[in-house]
C-alpha cells in the first residue's frame, strides 16, 4: 500500500494506470446504469478523462 502512494508521488506508471483504468470502468458503468440521470450525464466526461489520463500515463517511466 505504501508503494502505491510512493508511485503516485513519483509519477510511476503502475499506480496511475490503475487509477485511469478505474475511471474508464466507472465511466462505462455510469453510462450503462438505468437509475440516475446525473450519473449518465457525467459518464462521457469521466470516460474521456480516464482515457486521456491513460494515454498520458503510458508515457511515464516504469
N, CA, C and O atoms as a Tripos MOL2 file, in Angstrom:
@<TRIPOS>MOLECULE
protein
  248   247    62     0     0
PROTEIN
NO_CHARGES

@<TRIPOS>ATOM
      1 N           0.8200   -1.1940    0.0000 N.3       1 UNK1
      2 CA          0.0000    0.0000    0.0000 C.3       1 UNK1
      3 C           0.8620    1.2550    0.0000 C.2       1 UNK1
      4 O           0.5410    2.2310   -0.6790 O.2       1 UNK1
      5 N           1.9280    1.2350    0.7400 N.am      2 UNK2
      6 CA          2.8220    2.3950    0.7730 C.3       2 UNK2
      7 C           3.5080    2.5740   -0.5740 C.2       2 UNK2
      8 O           3.7360    3.7040   -1.0060 O.2       2 UNK2
      9 N           3.8430    1.4560   -1.2520 N.am      3 UNK3
     10 CA          4.4510    1.5430   -2.5760 C.3       3 UNK3
     11 C           3.5050    2.1980   -3.5740 C.2       3 UNK3
     12 O           3.9400    2.9210   -4.4700 O.2       3 UNK3
     13 N           2.2090    1.9430   -3.4140 N.am      4 UNK4
     14 CA          1.2100    2.5540   -4.3030 C.3       4 UNK4
     15 C           1.2670    4.0750   -4.1870 C.2       4 UNK4
     16 O           1.3000    4.7740   -5.2000 O.2       4 UNK4
     17 N           1.2800    4.5870   -2.9600 N.am      5 UNK5
     18 CA          1.2990    6.0370   -2.7660 C.3       5 UNK5
     19 C           2.6350    6.6420   -3.1680 C.2       5 UNK5
     20 O           2.6750    7.7630   -3.6760 O.2       5 UNK5
     21 N           3.7370    5.9180   -2.9480 N.am      6 UNK6
     22 CA          5.0410    6.4060   -3.4150 C.3       6 UNK6
     23 C           5.0700    6.4860   -4.9310 C.2       6 UNK6
     24 O           5.6460    7.4130   -5.5000 O.2       6 UNK6
     25 N           4.4410    5.5030   -5.5920 N.am      7 UNK7
     26 CA          4.3630    5.5270   -7.0520 C.3       7 UNK7
     27 C           3.5660    6.7140   -7.5610 C.2       7 UNK7
     28 O           3.8870    7.2830   -8.6040 O.2       7 UNK7
     29 N           2.5230    7.0890   -6.8220 N.am      8 UNK8
     30 CA          1.7440    8.2740   -7.2070 C.3       8 UNK8
     31 C           2.5750    9.5360   -7.0740 C.2       8 UNK8
     32 O           2.5330   10.4160   -7.9340 O.2       8 UNK8
     33 N           3.3250    9.6170   -5.9930 N.am      9 UNK9
     34 CA          4.1220   10.8160   -5.7560 C.3       9 UNK9
     35 C           5.2700   10.9500   -6.7540 C.2       9 UNK9
     36 O           5.6360   12.0590   -7.1410 O.2       9 UNK9
     37 N           5.8310    9.8240   -7.1660 N.am     10 UNK10
     38 CA          6.9760    9.8640   -8.0740 C.3      10 UNK10
     39 C           6.5690    9.6610   -9.5250 C.2      10 UNK10
     40 O           7.4310    9.4440  -10.3770 O.2      10 UNK10
     41 N           5.2850    9.7250   -9.8250 N.am     11 UNK11
     42 CA          4.7630    9.6100  -11.1870 C.3      11 UNK11
     43 C           5.2400    8.3330  -11.8680 C.2      11 UNK11
     44 O           5.7910    8.3690  -12.9680 O.2      11 UNK11
     45 N           5.0230    7.2100  -11.2020 N.am     12 UNK12
     46 CA          5.3120    5.9100  -11.7920 C.3      12 UNK12
     47 C           4.0840    5.4040  -12.5200 C.2      12 UNK12
     48 O           2.9550    5.7330  -12.1560 O.2      12 UNK12
     49 N           4.3030    4.6100  -13.5400 N.am     13 UNK13
     50 CA          3.2310    4.1900  -14.4370 C.3      13 UNK13
     51 C           2.1710    3.3320  -13.7630 C.2      13 UNK13
     52 O           0.9810    3.5640  -13.9780 O.2      13 UNK13
     53 N           2.5550    2.3580  -12.9610 N.am     14 UNK14
     54 CA          1.6220    1.3770  -12.4220 C.3      14 UNK14
     55 C           0.4260    1.9540  -11.6780 C.2      14 UNK14
     56 O          -0.7140    1.6950  -12.0620 O.2      14 UNK14
     57 N           0.6580    2.7300  -10.6210 N.am     15 UNK15
     58 CA         -0.4790    3.2760   -9.8650 C.3      15 UNK15
     59 C          -1.3530    4.2280  -10.6840 C.2      15 UNK15
     60 O          -2.5750    4.2200  -10.5390 O.2      15 UNK15
     61 N          -0.7460    5.0390  -11.5340 N.am     16 UNK16
     62 CA         -1.5280    5.9810  -12.3240 C.3      16 UNK16
     63 C          -2.3540    5.2700  -13.3860 C.2      16 UNK16
     64 O          -3.4760    5.6820  -13.6810 O.2      16 UNK16
     65 N          -1.7950    4.1830  -13.9750 N.am     17 UNK17
     66 CA         -2.5790    3.4040  -14.9400 C.3      17 UNK17
     67 C          -3.7710    2.7470  -14.2610 C.2      17 UNK17
     68 O          -4.8450    2.6420  -14.8530 O.2      17 UNK17
     69 N          -3.5890    2.3080  -13.0270 N.am     18 UNK18
     70 CA         -4.6970    1.6940  -12.3010 C.3      18 UNK18
     71 C          -5.8170    2.7070  -12.0690 C.2      18 UNK18
     72 O          -6.9910    2.3820  -12.2420 O.2      18 UNK18
     73 N          -5.4650    3.9170  -11.6830 N.am     19 UNK19
     74 CA         -6.4710    4.9560  -11.4560 C.3      19 UNK19
     75 C          -7.1860    5.3030  -12.7640 C.2      19 UNK19
     76 O          -8.4040    5.4770  -12.7790 O.2      19 UNK19
     77 N          -6.4290    5.4040  -13.8600 N.am     20 UNK20
     78 CA         -7.0370    5.7030  -15.1580 C.3      20 UNK20
     79 C          -7.9820    4.5780  -15.5840 C.2      20 UNK20
     80 O          -9.0620    4.8440  -16.1100 O.2      20 UNK20
     81 N          -7.5860    3.3380  -15.3630 N.am     21 UNK21
     82 CA         -8.4450    2.2000  -15.7210 C.3      21 UNK21
     83 C          -9.7160    2.1780  -14.8870 C.2      21 UNK21
     84 O         -10.7900    1.8560  -15.3960 O.2      21 UNK21
     85 N          -9.5990    2.5180  -13.6140 N.am     22 UNK22
     86 CA        -10.7680    2.5780  -12.7460 C.3      22 UNK22
     87 C         -11.7180    3.6810  -13.2150 C.2      22 UNK22
     88 O         -12.9350    3.5000  -13.1960 O.2      22 UNK22
     89 N         -11.1660    4.8180  -13.6330 N.am     23 UNK23
     90 CA        -12.0110    5.9000  -14.1550 C.3      23 UNK23
     91 C         -12.7460    5.4830  -15.4240 C.2      23 UNK23
     92 O         -13.9220    5.8040  -15.5990 O.2      23 UNK23
     93 N         -12.0520    4.7670  -16.3100 N.am     24 UNK24
     94 CA        -12.6980    4.2960  -17.5390 C.3      24 UNK24
     95 C         -13.8270    3.3280  -17.1960 C.2      24 UNK24
     96 O         -14.9310    3.4420  -17.7280 O.2      24 UNK24
     97 N         -13.5490    2.3760  -16.3070 N.am     25 UNK25
     98 CA        -14.5760    1.4020  -15.9130 C.3      25 UNK25
     99 C         -15.7470    2.0960  -15.2230 C.2      25 UNK25
    100 O         -16.9020    1.7420  -15.4580 O.2      25 UNK25
    101 N         -15.4590    3.0760  -14.3770 N.am     26 UNK26
    102 CA        -16.5150    3.8210  -13.6970 C.3      26 UNK26
    103 C         -17.3790    4.5780  -14.7050 C.2      26 UNK26
    104 O         -18.6030    4.6120  -14.5750 O.2      26 UNK26
    105 N         -16.7400    5.1840  -15.7080 N.am     27 UNK27
    106 CA        -17.4960    5.9010  -16.7340 C.3      27 UNK27
    107 C         -18.3980    4.9770  -17.5340 C.2      27 UNK27
    108 O         -19.5280    5.3470  -17.8530 O.2      27 UNK27
    109 N         -17.9220    3.7790  -17.8660 N.am     28 UNK28
    110 CA        -18.7470    2.8220  -18.5920 C.3      28 UNK28
    111 C         -19.9090    2.3530  -17.7190 C.2      28 UNK28
    112 O         -21.0350    2.2180  -18.1980 O.2      28 UNK28
    113 N         -19.6340    2.1050  -16.4370 N.am     29 UNK29
    114 CA        -20.7120    1.7290  -15.5130 C.3      29 UNK29
    115 C         -21.7540    2.8340  -15.4250 C.2      29 UNK29
    116 O         -22.9540    2.5640  -15.4580 O.2      29 UNK29
    117 N         -21.2970    4.0800  -15.3120 N.am     30 UNK30
    118 CA        -22.2210    5.2050  -15.2320 C.3      30 UNK30
    119 C         -23.0660    5.3150  -16.5030 C.2      30 UNK30
    120 O         -24.2250    5.7250  -16.4440 O.2      30 UNK30
    121 N         -22.4930    4.9530  -17.6420 N.am     31 UNK31
    122 CA        -23.2180    5.0130  -18.9050 C.3      31 UNK31
    123 C         -24.3000    3.9390  -18.9890 C.2      31 UNK31
    124 O         -25.3530    4.1660  -19.5860 O.2      31 UNK31
    125 N         -24.0500    2.7760  -18.3970 N.am     32 UNK32
    126 CA        -24.9690    1.6430  -18.5450 C.3      32 UNK32
    127 C         -26.0330    1.5390  -17.4590 C.2      32 UNK32
    128 O         -27.0100    0.8110  -17.6360 O.2      32 UNK32
    129 N         -25.8790    2.2300  -16.3600 N.am     33 UNK33
    130 CA        -26.8450    2.0930  -15.2660 C.3      33 UNK33
    131 C         -28.1410    2.8190  -15.6200 C.2      33 UNK33
    132 O         -28.1000    3.8860  -16.2320 O.2      33 UNK33
    133 N         -29.2880    2.2560  -15.2460 N.am     34 UNK34
    134 CA        -30.5690    2.8460  -15.6450 C.3      34 UNK34
    135 C         -31.2480    3.6890  -14.5560 C.2      34 UNK34
    136 O         -32.4190    4.0350  -14.7180 O.2      34 UNK34
    137 N         -30.5750    4.0300  -13.4700 N.am     35 UNK35
    138 CA        -31.2490    4.6100  -12.3150 C.3      35 UNK35
    139 C         -31.0970    6.1190  -12.1720 C.2      35 UNK35
    140 O         -32.0850    6.8140  -11.9330 O.2      35 UNK35
    141 N         -29.9030    6.6300  -12.3100 N.am     36 UNK36
    142 CA        -29.6600    8.0430  -12.0150 C.3      36 UNK36
    143 C         -29.2500    8.7900  -13.2850 C.2      36 UNK36
    144 O         -28.2420    8.4690  -13.9140 O.2      36 UNK36
    145 N         -30.0350    9.7700  -13.6390 N.am     37 UNK37
    146 CA        -29.7440   10.5540  -14.8390 C.3      37 UNK37
    147 C         -28.4640   11.3790  -14.6720 C.2      37 UNK37
    148 O         -27.7490   11.6120  -15.6460 O.2      37 UNK37
    149 N         -28.1760   11.8180  -13.4600 N.am     38 UNK38
    150 CA        -26.9680   12.6170  -13.2430 C.3      38 UNK38
    151 C         -25.7020   11.7850  -13.4900 C.2      38 UNK38
    152 O         -24.7150   12.3040  -14.0110 O.2      38 UNK38
    153 N         -25.7270   10.5030  -13.1210 N.am     39 UNK39
    154 CA        -24.5750    9.6380  -13.4130 C.3      39 UNK39
    155 C         -24.4200    9.4720  -14.9170 C.2      39 UNK39
    156 O         -23.3040    9.5250  -15.4330 O.2      39 UNK39
    157 N         -25.5210    9.2730  -15.6190 N.am     40 UNK40
    158 CA        -25.4880    9.1370  -17.0660 C.3      40 UNK40
    159 C         -24.9600   10.4150  -17.7150 C.2      40 UNK40
    160 O         -24.2230   10.3600  -18.6990 O.2      40 UNK40
    161 N         -25.3380   11.5540  -17.1650 N.am     41 UNK41
    162 CA        -24.9350   12.8320  -17.7290 C.3      41 UNK41
    163 C         -23.4170   13.0080  -17.7130 C.2      41 UNK41
    164 O         -22.8430   13.5180  -18.6750 O.2      41 UNK41
    165 N         -22.7690   12.5920  -16.6310 N.am     42 UNK42
    166 CA        -21.3290   12.7860  -16.4910 C.3      42 UNK42
    167 C         -20.5070   11.5810  -16.9410 C.2      42 UNK42
    168 O         -19.2820   11.5960  -16.8130 O.2      42 UNK42
    169 N         -21.1450   10.5480  -17.4590 N.am     43 UNK43
    170 CA        -20.4160    9.3280  -17.8180 C.3      43 UNK43
    171 C         -19.4160    9.5670  -18.9480 C.2      43 UNK43
    172 O         -18.3080    9.0310  -18.9100 O.2      43 UNK43
    173 N         -19.7820   10.3540  -19.9380 N.am     44 UNK44
    174 CA        -18.8640   10.5940  -21.0520 C.3      44 UNK44
    175 C         -17.6260   11.3520  -20.5880 C.2      44 UNK44
    176 O         -16.5100   11.0340  -21.0000 O.2      44 UNK44
    177 N         -17.8190   12.3430  -19.7400 N.am     45 UNK45
    178 CA        -16.6850   13.1290  -19.2370 C.3      45 UNK45
    179 C         -15.7340   12.2490  -18.4230 C.2      45 UNK45
    180 O         -14.5170   12.3460  -18.5770 O.2      45 UNK45
    181 N         -16.2810   11.3960  -17.5640 N.am     46 UNK46
    182 CA        -15.4480   10.5220  -16.7390 C.3      46 UNK46
    183 C         -14.6700    9.5420  -17.6160 C.2      46 UNK46
    184 O         -13.4820    9.3130  -17.3900 O.2      46 UNK46
    185 N         -15.3380    8.9640  -18.6180 N.am     47 UNK47
    186 CA        -14.6640    8.0480  -19.5320 C.3      47 UNK47
    187 C         -13.5880    8.7650  -20.3390 C.2      47 UNK47
    188 O         -12.5020    8.2240  -20.5480 O.2      47 UNK47
    189 N         -13.8850    9.9680  -20.7880 N.am     48 UNK48
    190 CA        -12.9190   10.7490  -21.5620 C.3      48 UNK48
    191 C         -11.6970   11.1100  -20.7190 C.2      48 UNK48
    192 O         -10.5650   10.9890  -21.1870 O.2      48 UNK48
    193 N         -11.9150   11.5470  -19.4930 N.am     49 UNK49
    194 CA        -10.8020   11.8900  -18.6030 C.3      49 UNK49
    195 C          -9.9380   10.6560  -18.3420 C.2      49 UNK49
    196 O          -8.7100   10.7430  -18.3670 O.2      49 UNK49
    197 N         -10.5670    9.5180  -18.0940 N.am     50 UNK50
    198 CA         -9.8190    8.2860  -17.8720 C.3      50 UNK50
    199 C          -9.0050    7.8810  -19.0820 C.2      50 UNK50
    200 O          -7.8680    7.4320  -18.9400 O.2      50 UNK50
    201 N          -9.5690    8.0320  -20.2740 N.am     51 UNK51
    202 CA         -8.8650    7.6660  -21.4990 C.3      51 UNK51
    203 C          -7.6760    8.5890  -21.7610 C.2      51 UNK51
    204 O          -6.5810    8.1190  -22.0710 O.2      51 UNK51
    205 N          -7.8840    9.8850  -21.6390 N.am     52 UNK52
    206 CA         -6.7860   10.8380  -21.8390 C.3      52 UNK52
    207 C          -5.7120   10.6360  -20.7760 C.2      52 UNK52
    208 O          -4.5190   10.7050  -21.0730 O.2      52 UNK52
    209 N          -6.1290   10.3900  -19.5560 N.am     53 UNK53
    210 CA         -5.1760   10.1350  -18.4750 C.3      53 UNK53
    211 C          -4.3550    8.8790  -18.7750 C.2      53 UNK53
    212 O          -3.1470    8.8630  -18.5380 O.2      53 UNK53
    213 N          -4.9970    7.8280  -19.2950 N.am     54 UNK54
    214 CA         -4.2860    6.5990  -19.6260 C.3      54 UNK54
    215 C          -3.2610    6.8450  -20.7350 C.2      54 UNK54
    216 O          -2.1570    6.3040  -20.6860 O.2      54 UNK54
    217 N          -3.6170    7.6500  -21.7270 N.am     55 UNK55
    218 CA         -2.6860    7.9610  -22.8080 C.3      55 UNK55
    219 C          -1.4720    8.7160  -22.2760 C.2      55 UNK55
    220 O          -0.3390    8.4130  -22.6490 O.2      55 UNK55
    221 N          -1.7050    9.6940  -21.4110 N.am     56 UNK56
    222 CA         -0.5940   10.4710  -20.8370 C.3      56 UNK56
    223 C           0.2600    9.6020  -19.9260 C.2      56 UNK56
    224 O           1.4880    9.6670  -19.9790 O.2      56 UNK56
    225 N          -0.3750    8.7960  -19.0990 N.am     57 UNK57
    226 CA          0.3380    7.9840  -18.1100 C.3      57 UNK57
    227 C           1.1730    6.8970  -18.7890 C.2      57 UNK57
    228 O           2.1880    6.4650  -18.2420 O.2      57 UNK57
    229 N           0.7570    6.4560  -19.9670 N.am     58 UNK58
    230 CA          1.5180    5.4130  -20.6440 C.3      58 UNK58
    231 C           2.9200    5.8850  -21.0300 C.2      58 UNK58
    232 O           3.7670    5.0710  -21.3990 O.2      58 UNK58
    233 N           3.1680    7.1720  -20.9480 N.am     59 UNK59
    234 CA          4.4990    7.7110  -21.2340 C.3      59 UNK59
    235 C           5.3470    7.8930  -19.9730 C.2      59 UNK59
    236 O           6.5090    8.2880  -20.0660 O.2      59 UNK59
    237 N           4.7850    7.6110  -18.8060 N.am     60 UNK60
    238 CA          5.5440    7.7150  -17.5560 C.3      60 UNK60
    239 C           6.5490    6.5690  -17.4780 C.2      60 UNK60
    240 O           6.3430    5.5240  -18.0940 O.2      60 UNK60
    241 N           7.6360    6.7540  -16.7260 N.am     61 UNK61
    242 CA          8.5960    5.6650  -16.5740 C.3      61 UNK61
    243 C           8.0510    4.5190  -15.7200 C.2      61 UNK61
    244 O           7.1670    4.7190  -14.8880 O.2      61 UNK61
    245 N           8.5860    3.3230  -15.9360 N.am     62 UNK62
    246 CA          8.1840    2.1580  -15.1300 C.3      62 UNK62
    247 C           8.5720    2.4510  -13.7280 C.2      62 UNK62
    248 O           8.3450    1.6290  -12.8400 O.2      62 UNK62
@<TRIPOS>BOND
     1     1     2 1
     2     2     3 1
     3     3     4 2
     4     3     5 am
     5     5     6 1
     6     6     7 1
     7     7     8 2
     8     7     9 am
     9     9    10 1
    10    10    11 1
    11    11    12 2
    12    11    13 am
    13    13    14 1
    14    14    15 1
    15    15    16 2
    16    15    17 am
    17    17    18 1
    18    18    19 1
    19    19    20 2
    20    19    21 am
    21    21    22 1
    22    22    23 1
    23    23    24 2
    24    23    25 am
    25    25    26 1
    26    26    27 1
    27    27    28 2
    28    27    29 am
    29    29    30 1
    30    30    31 1
    31    31    32 2
    32    31    33 am
    33    33    34 1
    34    34    35 1
    35    35    36 2
    36    35    37 am
    37    37    38 1
    38    38    39 1
    39    39    40 2
    40    39    41 am
    41    41    42 1
    42    42    43 1
    43    43    44 2
    44    43    45 am
    45    45    46 1
    46    46    47 1
    47    47    48 2
    48    47    49 am
    49    49    50 1
    50    50    51 1
    51    51    52 2
    52    51    53 am
    53    53    54 1
    54    54    55 1
    55    55    56 2
    56    55    57 am
    57    57    58 1
    58    58    59 1
    59    59    60 2
    60    59    61 am
    61    61    62 1
    62    62    63 1
    63    63    64 2
    64    63    65 am
    65    65    66 1
    66    66    67 1
    67    67    68 2
    68    67    69 am
    69    69    70 1
    70    70    71 1
    71    71    72 2
    72    71    73 am
    73    73    74 1
    74    74    75 1
    75    75    76 2
    76    75    77 am
    77    77    78 1
    78    78    79 1
    79    79    80 2
    80    79    81 am
    81    81    82 1
    82    82    83 1
    83    83    84 2
    84    83    85 am
    85    85    86 1
    86    86    87 1
    87    87    88 2
    88    87    89 am
    89    89    90 1
    90    90    91 1
    91    91    92 2
    92    91    93 am
    93    93    94 1
    94    94    95 1
    95    95    96 2
    96    95    97 am
    97    97    98 1
    98    98    99 1
    99    99   100 2
   100    99   101 am
   101   101   102 1
   102   102   103 1
   103   103   104 2
   104   103   105 am
   105   105   106 1
   106   106   107 1
   107   107   108 2
   108   107   109 am
   109   109   110 1
   110   110   111 1
   111   111   112 2
   112   111   113 am
   113   113   114 1
   114   114   115 1
   115   115   116 2
   116   115   117 am
   117   117   118 1
   118   118   119 1
   119   119   120 2
   120   119   121 am
   121   121   122 1
   122   122   123 1
   123   123   124 2
   124   123   125 am
   125   125   126 1
   126   126   127 1
   127   127   128 2
   128   127   129 am
   129   129   130 1
   130   130   131 1
   131   131   132 2
   132   131   133 am
   133   133   134 1
   134   134   135 1
   135   135   136 2
   136   135   137 am
   137   137   138 1
   138   138   139 1
   139   139   140 2
   140   139   141 am
   141   141   142 1
   142   142   143 1
   143   143   144 2
   144   143   145 am
   145   145   146 1
   146   146   147 1
   147   147   148 2
   148   147   149 am
   149   149   150 1
   150   150   151 1
   151   151   152 2
   152   151   153 am
   153   153   154 1
   154   154   155 1
   155   155   156 2
   156   155   157 am
   157   157   158 1
   158   158   159 1
   159   159   160 2
   160   159   161 am
   161   161   162 1
   162   162   163 1
   163   163   164 2
   164   163   165 am
   165   165   166 1
   166   166   167 1
   167   167   168 2
   168   167   169 am
   169   169   170 1
   170   170   171 1
   171   171   172 2
   172   171   173 am
   173   173   174 1
   174   174   175 1
   175   175   176 2
   176   175   177 am
   177   177   178 1
   178   178   179 1
   179   179   180 2
   180   179   181 am
   181   181   182 1
   182   182   183 1
   183   183   184 2
   184   183   185 am
   185   185   186 1
   186   186   187 1
   187   187   188 2
   188   187   189 am
   189   189   190 1
   190   190   191 1
   191   191   192 2
   192   191   193 am
   193   193   194 1
   194   194   195 1
   195   195   196 2
   196   195   197 am
   197   197   198 1
   198   198   199 1
   199   199   200 2
   200   199   201 am
   201   201   202 1
   202   202   203 1
   203   203   204 2
   204   203   205 am
   205   205   206 1
   206   206   207 1
   207   207   208 2
   208   207   209 am
   209   209   210 1
   210   210   211 1
   211   211   212 2
   212   211   213 am
   213   213   214 1
   214   214   215 1
   215   215   216 2
   216   215   217 am
   217   217   218 1
   218   218   219 1
   219   219   220 2
   220   219   221 am
   221   221   222 1
   222   222   223 1
   223   223   224 2
   224   223   225 am
   225   225   226 1
   226   226   227 1
   227   227   228 2
   228   227   229 am
   229   229   230 1
   230   230   231 1
   231   231   232 2
   232   231   233 am
   233   233   234 1
   234   234   235 1
   235   235   236 2
   236   235   237 am
   237   237   238 1
   238   238   239 1
   239   239   240 2
   240   239   241 am
   241   241   242 1
   242   242   243 1
   243   243   244 2
   244   243   245 am
   245   245   246 1
   246   246   247 1
   247   247   248 2
@<TRIPOS>SUBSTRUCTURE
     1 UNK1         2 RESIDUE 1 A UNK
     2 UNK2         6 RESIDUE 1 A UNK
     3 UNK3        10 RESIDUE 1 A UNK
     4 UNK4        14 RESIDUE 1 A UNK
     5 UNK5        18 RESIDUE 1 A UNK
     6 UNK6        22 RESIDUE 1 A UNK
     7 UNK7        26 RESIDUE 1 A UNK
     8 UNK8        30 RESIDUE 1 A UNK
     9 UNK9        34 RESIDUE 1 A UNK
    10 UNK10       38 RESIDUE 1 A UNK
    11 UNK11       42 RESIDUE 1 A UNK
    12 UNK12       46 RESIDUE 1 A UNK
    13 UNK13       50 RESIDUE 1 A UNK
    14 UNK14       54 RESIDUE 1 A UNK
    15 UNK15       58 RESIDUE 1 A UNK
    16 UNK16       62 RESIDUE 1 A UNK
    17 UNK17       66 RESIDUE 1 A UNK
    18 UNK18       70 RESIDUE 1 A UNK
    19 UNK19       74 RESIDUE 1 A UNK
    20 UNK20       78 RESIDUE 1 A UNK
    21 UNK21       82 RESIDUE 1 A UNK
    22 UNK22       86 RESIDUE 1 A UNK
    23 UNK23       90 RESIDUE 1 A UNK
    24 UNK24       94 RESIDUE 1 A UNK
    25 UNK25       98 RESIDUE 1 A UNK
    26 UNK26      102 RESIDUE 1 A UNK
    27 UNK27      106 RESIDUE 1 A UNK
    28 UNK28      110 RESIDUE 1 A UNK
    29 UNK29      114 RESIDUE 1 A UNK
    30 UNK30      118 RESIDUE 1 A UNK
    31 UNK31      122 RESIDUE 1 A UNK
    32 UNK32      126 RESIDUE 1 A UNK
    33 UNK33      130 RESIDUE 1 A UNK
    34 UNK34      134 RESIDUE 1 A UNK
    35 UNK35      138 RESIDUE 1 A UNK
    36 UNK36      142 RESIDUE 1 A UNK
    37 UNK37      146 RESIDUE 1 A UNK
    38 UNK38      150 RESIDUE 1 A UNK
    39 UNK39      154 RESIDUE 1 A UNK
    40 UNK40      158 RESIDUE 1 A UNK
    41 UNK41      162 RESIDUE 1 A UNK
    42 UNK42      166 RESIDUE 1 A UNK
    43 UNK43      170 RESIDUE 1 A UNK
    44 UNK44      174 RESIDUE 1 A UNK
    45 UNK45      178 RESIDUE 1 A UNK
    46 UNK46      182 RESIDUE 1 A UNK
    47 UNK47      186 RESIDUE 1 A UNK
    48 UNK48      190 RESIDUE 1 A UNK
    49 UNK49      194 RESIDUE 1 A UNK
    50 UNK50      198 RESIDUE 1 A UNK
    51 UNK51      202 RESIDUE 1 A UNK
    52 UNK52      206 RESIDUE 1 A UNK
    53 UNK53      210 RESIDUE 1 A UNK
    54 UNK54      214 RESIDUE 1 A UNK
    55 UNK55      218 RESIDUE 1 A UNK
    56 UNK56      222 RESIDUE 1 A UNK
    57 UNK57      226 RESIDUE 1 A UNK
    58 UNK58      230 RESIDUE 1 A UNK
    59 UNK59      234 RESIDUE 1 A UNK
    60 UNK60      238 RESIDUE 1 A UNK
    61 UNK61      242 RESIDUE 1 A UNK
    62 UNK62      246 RESIDUE 1 A UNK
